[in-house]
Amino acid sequence: MGDEFFAGKAGPAVTSAAAAAAANAASAGRGANPLPGIPPQMPFEPFDMNDAHPMKVPVPSDGRGKKGGGRGGGGRTPHRKAAPQPPPPPSFQQAEWDASAFQQAIPPAYGIPAAAGMAYPPAPAAGMAAPYPIPPTMPGAMQMYGMTGMMPFMYPPMAYSHMPSSSPPQPPEKSKKTGKNQQNAQSAPTGKEGKKRRGKAKSKEPSTPEANPDCSDELLSVRNAQSNGLKAKLSFQEVLPHLLEFAQDQHGSRFLQGKLDETSPEERQEAFAVICADDANPDAVSLAKDVSGNFVVQKLFDIGTQEQKKKLAERLQPEVASLSKDNYGCRVVQKAIGAVSKDLQVMLASSLQSNVTECITNMHGNHVVQKCIEQMPPDPVSFIIYAVQADAAALASHIYGCRVIQRLLEHCASGQLTEMLDRILSNIEVLSKNQFGNYVVQHMLEHGRVQDKERIIDVVKAKILDFAMDKHSSNVVEKCFEASTIGEHAKELEGKRAQLVDAVLGQPGDVNSPLCEMMTHRFGNYVVQRLMEYSRGTERERIYRTLSALPIDFKSHQHGMHIMNALQKDFKEFNQDVSLG
């Protein structure tokens, strides 16, 4: 082996005294070479690895291990000194290569000619794979020198004529950090810059927004002030020439909304004149669709006079349909409908007549249609009713259409909704089990006509178990008990209510009654709880005795336990007569 290996340059450092002694002995015996021209190698002298263990290095006694010696007294483990560092090996002078000495040991496949002084090793013959640039296998010499299991980097440096480097490649240095950690360690800065900060960094100096060549000085001053938590000291007259620019900027829009609350009527009139001007760029419609500008337009509808609002509404009216389907424009239209007079509301709503169905099914437009129903008289919104009744069943099961139908049931007279209600009643079972349609059926039980409610209760009673065990239609069954007990037409529905209760309770003592199956069902148990909540008179005693007579399996069920707990809590008047078992 080369001296680098024992000096710690090509492998782990040898720290034990035994290993150091072996290294010195090896250095002393490097003089003899059995083959001429071969560089001197260390003779292989095997030794017991147990002798090289650092913990077995003999340490001279200093008296601390004896009884009474040292601070801890006798019997304690003595302190061990570290193994001394091995002395530096003698300098190694490499002998010159003699290529003729290797001809007998080199395999014939390499095809090396016997030329004296030739650099070792040459390139392989044509058609053969290029070997790794290390000396070829020499069984006799390798065993003689004990180098059978050595890696390429353990050979002494050799000169290669066909390689740019004068020594064979060395193995990569080992690093404790691998993969992503190593990559981060190489790219991470050192010193204070490399420390990770926790939380939000506190800036010692005020932040300054980047200068925009198209930004006015007034808007830039507002940005700087708001970025540093200050209030810009600008008058409305200074902002007025740049009002449209302010309206489209996040900081400018916020500043302008605050200024409009403080301005005089004359200054507000000037603001309306700028936005409603024929040559305004951007115009009122564009501002209404802007992420920041829409707040300024809404503010004008809040502070303006009726004449000013009318002028602004007239600017928006041709584009109400497109504004209603816009994320920001729909907010401006809703604000306008709630702020202007009745005649202006009709004017704005008239722009929706041509495509009202599209607005109903739009995620933004449906809010505008609902606002029209809530704010306008029933007659002006008749075009919405006509559009809904043409496809009532489909819109009732639509995520946005069901909302519009609920607003119609709340704000329109039943006479206007006759055709729509009839079409919904013909699809009660389907709509009750729909995730959106069940809300329409519940609204009909709350705001519909008496005959509508009776019709719904009859349909539910005929398939009470099917309705009660469905995720969506179980809500309809609960609403039936509520509407027939405390609803607007509760007196007219007493007969229907009694029939519905009988359908749930079944025959006395019947363990297969709908009540028994409902109380152990994840959705049906809520129907039973609602029945107990709205029970009256003799119904309460009947419910109590029916539930008390059930087997223990029903009472100990996961959902049945909720029923029994509610029974003990809300039916205390019967606890003294009947035991729950």
URTANOR-V5028 format. One record per run of one state. SS is the DSSP state (a for helix, b for strand, c for the rest). FROM is the first residue (numbers start at 1). TO is the last residue. If there is no record, write none. Layout:
BEGIN
ss/from/to
SS/FROM/TO
SS/FROM/TO
END
This chain:
BEGIN
ss/from/to
c/1/2
a/3/6
c/7/16
a/17/28
c/29/48
a/49/52
c/53/53
a/54/56
c/57/98
a/99/102
c/103/107
a/108/110
c/111/138
a/139/145
c/146/151
a/152/154
c/155/178
a/179/187
c/188/190
a/191/194
c/195/216
a/217/227
c/228/235
a/236/240
c/241/242
a/243/247
c/248/249
a/250/262
c/263/264
a/265/275
c/276/283
a/284/288
c/289/292
a/293/303
c/304/305
a/306/317
c/318/319
a/320/324
c/325/328
a/329/339
c/340/341
a/342/360
c/361/364
a/365/375
c/376/378
a/379/389
c/390/391
a/392/396
c/397/400
a/401/411
c/412/413
a/414/425
c/426/427
a/428/432
c/433/436
a/437/447
c/448/449
a/450/462
c/463/463
a/464/468
c/469/472
a/473/486
c/487/490
a/491/505
c/506/513
a/514/519
c/520/523
a/524/533
c/534/537
a/538/548
c/549/551
a/552/555
c/556/559
a/560/570
c/571/571
a/572/574
c/575/581
END
